[in-house]
Amino acid sequence: MESEAVQGATPNDDDRTVIALVDDDRNILTTVSIALQAEGFATRVYSDGEAALSALLGNPPDLAIFDIKMPKMDGMELLRRLREHSPLPVIFLTSKDEEQDEEAGLQMGADDYIAKPFSLRLLLARIRTILRRSDARRPMPIEPGEKPAEVIERGRLVMDPARHHVVWDGKPVSLTVTEFLLLEALALHPGVIKSRNQLMDAAYPDDVFVDDRTVDSHVKRMRRKFRSVDGEFSAIETLYGAGYSFSDG
């Protein structure tokens, strides 16, 4: 088993959020590790799933980022075995961008799925979103005047933003962070038409550019996921030339 490699270790690492990177591509490990350290994170890197598993269980980081195609143990098997013991937040960062791979990863318990090539700014935004939601799962005292995150209920849809949990007609639906944010933007204002630009603003940081087709692709995948639990799902409506709306009727 290959030993753990720790990048950027300092006496203050115990006070920093730790992110584990698992990828057999050394260039990816180096590039992402440097970017994360520049943002104040501590990193641990592993070149295959077998080397990572015992370390992730024995000394858990705050979040892990996996490739799928790796020697000895691929990312899917690593996630499956990790989920037997740990709810550690996981992002897949992989060149395997087929829809069935994404759905399999999310069903196994991944928190998000980002295809290579990727934007470092988008990855950082997704990391921060998942860490916030991970923190929200832990019981914390409510400050005076502070309201807990509210569950969104719209007809047969139930969304829990704090836990990134979606249920349709009593059945769970696994969404990526991007899909969740798009759906949340629609469900918060049922019947209101949201333009693609408005949906981009809801799902992406200001400095990440995406085109209209990217939003359309996410909506298409999201519909397929809902139709896998309800073949007659039609709550996300397309208004051609205008955008999308959510119907809770």
Secondary structure, DSSP 8 states (H G I E B T S, - for coil): ----EEES--TTGGGS-EEEEE-S-HHHHHHHHHHHHHTT-EEEEESSHHHHHHHHHHS--SEEEE-SS-SSS-HHHHHHHHHTT----EEEEES---HHHHHHHHHHT-SEEEESS--HHHHHHHHHHHHHHHHHTS-----TT------EEETTEEEETTTTEEEETTEE----HHHHHHHHHHHTSTT--B-HHHHHHHHS-TT----HHHHHHHHHHHHHHHHTT-TT---EEEETTTEEEE---
